Amino acid sequence: MNEATKKVDVFQAIADPTRRDVLQLLASKQRSIAEISSHYDMSRTAIVKHLNVLTEAGLVTGQKLGREKVYYLKPEPLTEVKQWLDYYEQFWNNKLSKLKFLVENEE
């Protein structure tokens, strides 16, 4: 899936905690829908909807293996998130440095 065909932004996809958790599950190994669903107290249909969002964002890919569909992580789109966070890290580091200075120089 290329940039032009993406319907869901990576940031939208990872905004949901369940989808972030699914990404963590898939980081260790590819998994079937049944295996993913077994980790949650929600319907298989709800899990498929989450997987569809992740697929549209280019974060996972599903492959038919026999009667099952197996999903695996495609982490490359997360580079966009990392670059965005890297930019803002300078502000966090600056605030932490100021806090450290204040604490160390407190009388």
C-alpha positions as CSV (number, residue, x, y, z in Angstrom):
1,M,0.0,0.0,0.0
2,N,1.5,3.3,-1.0
3,E,1.1,6.8,0.5
4,A,-1.6,7.7,-2.0
5,T,-3.8,4.8,-1.1
6,K,-3.6,5.2,2.6
7,K,-7.0,6.1,4.1
8,V,-5.9,6.2,7.8
9,D,-3.0,8.3,9.1
10,V,-0.5,6.4,11.3
11,F,-1.2,8.8,14.1
12,Q,-4.9,8.0,13.9
13,A,-4.2,4.3,13.9
14,I,-2.0,4.4,17.0
15,A,-4.3,6.7,18.9
16,D,-6.4,3.8,20.1
17,P,-4.9,1.8,23.0
18,T,-6.2,-1.5,21.7
19,R,-4.5,-1.0,18.3
20,R,-1.2,0.0,20.0
21,D,-1.5,-3.3,22.0
22,V,-2.2,-5.3,18.9
23,L,1.0,-3.8,17.4
24,Q,2.9,-4.9,20.4
25,L,1.5,-8.4,20.0
26,L,2.5,-8.5,16.4
27,A,6.0,-7.2,17.2
28,S,6.9,-10.6,18.7
29,K,5.4,-12.8,15.9
30,Q,2.8,-13.0,13.3
31,R,-0.6,-14.1,14.6
32,S,-4.0,-15.2,13.4
33,I,-7.2,-13.3,14.0
34,A,-8.2,-16.0,16.5
35,E,-4.9,-15.7,18.4
36,I,-5.2,-11.9,18.5
37,S,-8.8,-12.1,19.6
38,S,-8.0,-14.4,22.5
39,H,-6.1,-11.5,24.2
40,Y,-9.2,-9.3,24.4
41,D,-12.6,-9.2,25.9
42,M,-14.2,-8.1,22.7
43,S,-15.7,-9.7,19.6
44,R,-13.7,-11.1,16.7
45,T,-15.5,-8.5,14.5
46,A,-14.2,-5.7,16.7
47,I,-10.7,-7.0,16.4
48,V,-11.0,-7.3,12.6
49,K,-12.1,-3.6,12.6
50,H,-9.0,-2.7,14.5
51,L,-6.9,-4.8,12.1
52,N,-8.5,-3.1,9.2
53,V,-7.5,0.4,10.5
54,L,-4.0,-0.8,11.1
55,T,-3.9,-2.3,7.6
56,E,-5.1,0.9,6.0
57,A,-2.4,2.9,7.9
58,G,0.2,0.4,6.5
59,L,1.2,-0.8,9.9
60,V,0.1,-4.5,9.5
61,T,-0.4,-6.8,6.6
62,G,-2.7,-9.9,6.5
63,Q,-1.9,-13.0,4.5
64,K,-4.2,-15.9,3.9
65,L,-2.7,-19.2,5.1
66,G,-5.1,-22.0,4.5
67,R,-8.3,-21.2,6.2
68,E,-6.8,-18.6,8.5
69,K,-5.7,-15.0,7.9
70,V,-2.4,-14.2,9.6
71,Y,-1.3,-10.7,10.4
72,Y,2.2,-9.4,10.8
73,L,3.7,-6.0,11.8
74,K,5.1,-3.6,9.2
75,P,6.9,-1.1,11.4
76,E,8.2,1.2,8.6
77,P,5.3,3.8,8.9
78,L,6.2,4.2,12.6
79,T,9.3,6.1,11.4
80,E,7.0,9.1,10.8
81,V,5.9,9.0,14.5
82,K,9.5,8.6,15.7
83,Q,10.6,11.7,13.6
84,W,7.8,13.7,15.0
85,L,8.6,12.7,18.6
86,D,12.4,13.3,18.0
87,Y,11.6,17.0,17.1
88,Y,9.7,17.5,20.4
89,E,12.3,15.6,22.5
90,Q,14.4,18.8,22.5
91,F,11.7,20.6,24.5
92,W,11.4,17.8,27.0
93,N,15.2,17.6,27.5
94,N,15.3,21.3,27.9
95,K,12.7,21.3,30.6
96,L,14.4,18.4,32.4
97,S,17.7,20.2,32.3
98,K,16.1,23.3,33.8
99,L,14.5,21.2,36.5
100,K,17.7,19.4,37.3
101,F,19.5,22.8,37.6
102,L,16.8,24.2,39.9
103,V,16.9,21.1,42.2
104,E,20.7,21.0,42.3
105,N,21.0,24.7,43.1
106,E,18.2,25.0,45.6
107,E,19.2,26.4,48.9
